[in-house]
Amino acid sequence: MISEYKFWLQDRIAVRVNGPIQEALHPPNRNGVSVMTEDWDNLCILDGCRADLFEQTVDVDQFNEYTVRKSLGSCTPQWISRNFLESSFGDTVYISGNAFVSQLALDRFHDVIQIEETIEELGVVHPRSVRDAVERASEQYPNKRFIIHFVQPHIPFIPAVDLVYEQHGDGESTVYGGKCNPAHVHEALATGTIGHDEWWSGYRENLELAFEYAMECAELLGGKSVFSSDHGNMAGERGWPVPVRHYGHPRNLRAPELVNVPWATYTIGERRQWTDDGAECEASIEGDEIDDQLIALGYKT
């Protein structure tokens, strides 16, 4: 109980003390990347991927250009709000394994394809399902640009069975971990249940899994693809001005581990011509299904 309270307190300090102070001193719009003003045909979002993880996991020499940019947010809802809610984008189709898009920005795009198929034991969308949805959408929308939002490397770490906890399972799974305490791998790291190297290894394996399918999407669609992320993760780095350790991705913080994200450009074949036919998306996923996916990602209990 003490460990759980400590983890909760660290998160509260991040959100209510350190975060607001950091944002006041380093406003996100001063140097953050507004993704819709950038030039791309396909924007592949690898959810929760900090820049140094990307550089250690992916061969950056394969890209036409690679740099590190700063995200507008330190968590997915903040990133969505600051990038999409002030305009509409009738030239863009959003294909997502993260249910926050349907919850927050459904009417901002020509279409939002929210993937409902999840891994049964985890309640999270496999990157293969995202790739399959992209293949179908490419035939339906040949003159749109695509945002392709992979859940991984965000927790749960699919390839790392021992790092999956009950918050991401059905409590009876023999395929995945199903351990009931701590609630998820970031809390396990915070409480010393696992070490940093074990956490980093699972994080890296989850990125390897997602990036394979993200690259398949880029090759399938052609044109100019960008691989980036909505935010990173903290793994016990100390915050400021209150020097407590932070874990995961609390909102408001402007720590480099959270807001430094990859920006990798890969162009293949001809660029597409986009057409703006208006933002006319209608709901495609039920509220209960959204809640189930957000629980799997650790945002709800």
Residue pairs with C-beta under 8 A, 6 or more apart in sequence:
3 182
3 187
3 190
3 191
4 182
4 183
4 187
4 191
6 190
6 191
7 182
7 187
7 190
7 191
7 247
9 244
10 190
10 244
10 245
10 246
10 247
11 246
11 247
11 248
11 250
13 239
13 242
13 244
14 239
14 244
14 246
14 250
14 252
14 253
15 250
15 251
15 252
17 241
17 242
18 239
18 240
18 241
18 242
18 244
18 246
18 252
18 253
19 74
19 250
19 251
19 252
19 253
19 254
20 252
21 241
22 240
22 252
22 253
22 254
22 255
23 252
23 254
26 254
28 70
28 71
28 72
28 73
28 82
28 254
28 259
29 72
29 82
31 70
32 69
32 70
32 71
32 72
32 82
32 259
33 69
33 70
33 71
33 72
33 228
33 263
34 72
34 82
34 83
35 43
35 83
35 147
35 228
36 83
36 84
36 87
36 89
36 92
38 226
39 224
40 145
40 224
40 225
40 226
40 265
41 145
41 146
41 221
41 222
41 223
41 224
41 225
41 271
41 272
41 274
42 145
42 146
42 147
42 148
42 217
42 218
42 221
42 223
42 224
42 225
42 226
43 145
43 146
43 147
43 148
43 225
43 226
43 228
44 148
44 150
44 214
44 217
44 218
44 225
44 226
44 227
44 228
45 147
45 148
45 149
45 150
45 228
45 229
45 230
46 54
46 150
46 152
46 153
46 207
46 210
46 211
46 214
46 227
46 228
46 229
46 262
47 76
47 97
47 98
47 149
47 150
47 151
47 152
47 153
47 154
47 229
47 230
47 231
48 152
48 153
48 154
48 155
48 229
48 230
48 231
48 232
48 233
48 249
49 153
49 207
49 229
49 232
49 261
49 262
50 229
50 232
50 233
50 257
50 258
50 260
50 261
51 68
51 232
51 260
51 261
51 262
52 260
53 153
53 200
53 203
53 204
53 207
53 232
54 60
54 207
54 227
54 229
54 261
54 262
54 264
55 262
56 204
57 204
57 207
57 208
57 211
58 207
58 211
58 227
58 262
58 264
60 66
60 264
62 266
63 227
63 264
63 265
63 266
64 265
64 266
64 267
65 264
65 265
66 262
66 263
66 264
66 265
67 263
68 260
68 261
68 262
68 263
69 228
69 260
69 261
69 262
69 263
70 259
70 260
70 261
71 79
71 229
71 230
71 231
71 232
71 258
71 259
71 260
71 261
72 78
72 79
72 82
72 83
73 79
73 80
73 81
73 82
73 83
73 230
73 231
73 251
73 259
74 231
74 249
74 250
74 251
74 252
74 253
74 254
74 255
74 258
74 259
75 230
75 231
75 249
75 250
75 251
76 98
76 100
76 230
76 231
77 100
77 104
77 251
78 231
78 251
78 252
79 230
79 231
80 100
80 101
80 104
80 105
80 230
81 104
81 105
84 105
84 108
84 109
85 104
85 105
85 108
87 108
88 107
88 108
88 109
88 278
88 279
89 108
89 109
89 110
89 276
89 279
90 109
90 110
90 276
90 277
90 278
90 279
90 280
91 110
91 144
91 145
91 274
91 275
91 276
91 277
92 109
92 110
92 144
92 145
92 146
92 147
92 274
93 109
93 110
93 111
93 112
93 113
93 137
93 141
93 144
93 145
93 146
93 147
94 101
94 105
94 108
94 109
94 111
94 112
94 113
94 146
94 147
94 149
95 113
95 115
95 130
95 133
95 134
95 137
95 146
95 147
95 148
95 149
96 102
96 112
96 113
96 114
96 115
96 130
96 147
96 149
97 115
97 124
97 125
97 127
97 129
97 130
97 149
97 150
97 151
98 125
98 149
98 151
98 154
98 293
98 297
99 114
99 285
99 289
99 290
99 293
99 294
99 297
100 294
100 299
101 112
101 114
101 149
102 112
102 114
102 283
102 284
102 285
102 290
103 290
103 294
105 112
106 112
106 281
106 282
106 283
107 279
107 281
108 279
108 281
109 147
109 279
109 281
110 141
110 144
110 276
110 277
110 278
110 279
110 280
110 281
111 137
111 141
111 144
111 280
111 281
112 281
112 284
113 133
113 137
113 284
114 284
114 285
115 125
115 129
115 130
115 133
116 285
116 289
117 125
117 126
117 129
118 124
118 125
118 126
118 129
118 292
118 293
118 296
119 125
119 126
119 158
120 170
121 169
121 170
121 173
121 175
121 176
122 156
122 158
122 164
122 168
122 169
122 176
122 296
123 168
123 292
123 293
123 295
123 296
124 151
124 156
124 158
124 168
124 293
124 296
124 297
125 151
125 293
126 158
127 150
127 151
127 152
127 209
127 210
127 212
127 213
127 214
128 213
130 148
130 149
130 150
130 151
130 213
130 217
131 213
131 216
131 217
131 220
134 146
134 148
134 217
134 220
134 221
135 220
137 146
138 146
138 220
138 221
142 272
143 272
143 273
143 274
143 275
144 272
144 274
144 275
145 272
145 274
146 221
148 214
148 217
149 230
150 210
150 213
150 214
151 210
151 297
152 158
152 206
152 207
152 209
152 210
153 203
153 204
153 206
153 207
153 209
153 210
154 206
154 297
155 168
155 184
155 185
155 186
155 206
155 297
155 298
156 163
156 164
156 165
156 168
156 176
156 184
156 185
156 296
157 163
157 164
157 185
157 202
157 203
157 205
157 206
158 164
158 206
158 209
159 202
159 205
159 206
159 208
159 209
160 201
160 202
160 205
160 206
161 175
161 176
161 177
162 177
163 177
163 185
163 188
163 194
163 198
163 199
163 202
164 176
164 177
164 178
164 179
164 185
165 177
165 178
165 179
165 180
165 181
165 182
165 183
165 184
165 185
165 187
165 188
166 177
166 178
166 179
166 180
166 181
166 183
167 183
167 184
167 295
167 296
167 298
167 301
168 176
168 184
168 296
168 298
169 176
169 177
169 178
170 178
171 178
171 180
172 178
182 188
182 190
182 191
182 193
183 298
183 301
184 298
185 194
185 199
185 202
186 233
186 247
186 248
186 298
187 193
187 247
188 194
188 199
189 195
189 196
189 199
189 235
189 236
189 247
190 236
190 245
190 247
196 235
196 236
199 235
200 235
203 233
211 227
214 227
215 266
217 225
218 225
218 227
218 266
218 268
219 268
222 268
222 269
222 270
222 272
223 267
223 268
223 269
223 270
223 271
223 272
224 265
224 266
224 267
224 271
225 265
225 266
225 267
225 268
226 263
226 264
226 265
226 266
227 262
227 263
227 264
227 266
228 261
228 262
228 263
228 264
229 261
229 262
230 261
231 249
231 258
231 259
231 261
232 249
232 257
232 258
232 259
232 260
232 261
233 247
233 248
233 249
233 257
233 258
234 246
234 247
234 248
234 249
234 250
234 253
234 255
234 257
234 258
235 247
235 257
236 245
236 246
236 247
237 245
237 246
237 255
237 257
238 244
238 245
238 246
239 245
239 246
239 253
239 255
246 253
246 255
248 298
249 258
253 259
291 300
294 300
295 301
